[in-house]
Amino acid sequence: MELIIVFIVVVVIINALTNSGSAKSNSTHSKNSGSAQKKPIACMNCAGTGKVWKTYTEPENNLSGARMVQKRREEACMVCFGKGYH
């Protein structure tokens, strides 16, 4: 008889401990979900514009022996995929 009472008490204590542990994890989860709504981080590669300048060379004209000229074009940033933030 005493063994059954001890068993019931142990089960109740274990149940209470597991419930208090899950309540703590839920409270920390709610704190983290509020902090997840931070402002986006600006991209350091394009300074938040979403565009970067790429430099390339191409011949000045279609004739053979033409000198190569450096040109620039604006492209979407490959770090933030043109969004300007992470």
N, C-alpha and C positions, 0 to 999 in steps of 0.2 A: 504494500500500500504506500509506504514511504517512498519507494522507488518511483512509482507513478507520479506522485506529487513533485518530486525532485525533477523528473523528466519534464513535466508541464512547466515548472518554473524556469528551467533552462531554455525551453522553446520560447517562452514569453520574453525572456531577456534577450535572446538572440534576435527575435522579431523586432523588438524595440530598438536594438542597436542598428539593424539594417534599415529601418524606417528613418531613423535620425540621420544616418549617413546619406540616404537618398535625398532627404530634405536639404542637407547642406550642399549637395551637388547641384540641386535645382536652384538654390539661391545664388551660387557662384555662376551658374549658367546664365541666369537673368542679368547679372552684373556684366558678364562678358558680352551679351547680346546688345546691351546699351552702348558699350564702348566700340562695337563693331561698326557703328554708324558715324565714323570719323570722316573728315573731309578727305577727298582723294589726294594722293601725293603727286605733285607736279613732276613731269618727266625731266630728268637732268640732261638728256641727250638733245632734246629740241627746245628746252626752256619753256615747256608748256604750250608751245604753238601747234605741235602735231606735225610740223613740216621741217625738213632739213634740206640744206643745199648740198647736192652731189656734184663733184667736179669730174669731168671726163674730157678726153681729147679726141678730136676727129680732124680729118684733113680739111684744109681751107676750101679746096675745090675738088672736082672729080679727076683732075689731071694727075698723071703719075709724077711722083717726086714733089708733090705739094707739101708745104710745111704743115705741121700739126698745130692745131689751135686748141687751147684749153677753153672749155665752155662749162657753164654751170646750169643746173636745172633744179627746180624745187620738187622734192618727193615726200611722200608720207614717211614719217619716222617709223623705223622698224622695231624700235624698243617698245613704244606705247601704241603702235599700229594706228597712228594718226589721231588718237584721242587727246593727247596732250597731258595725260595723267595716267597713273598706275592704279 
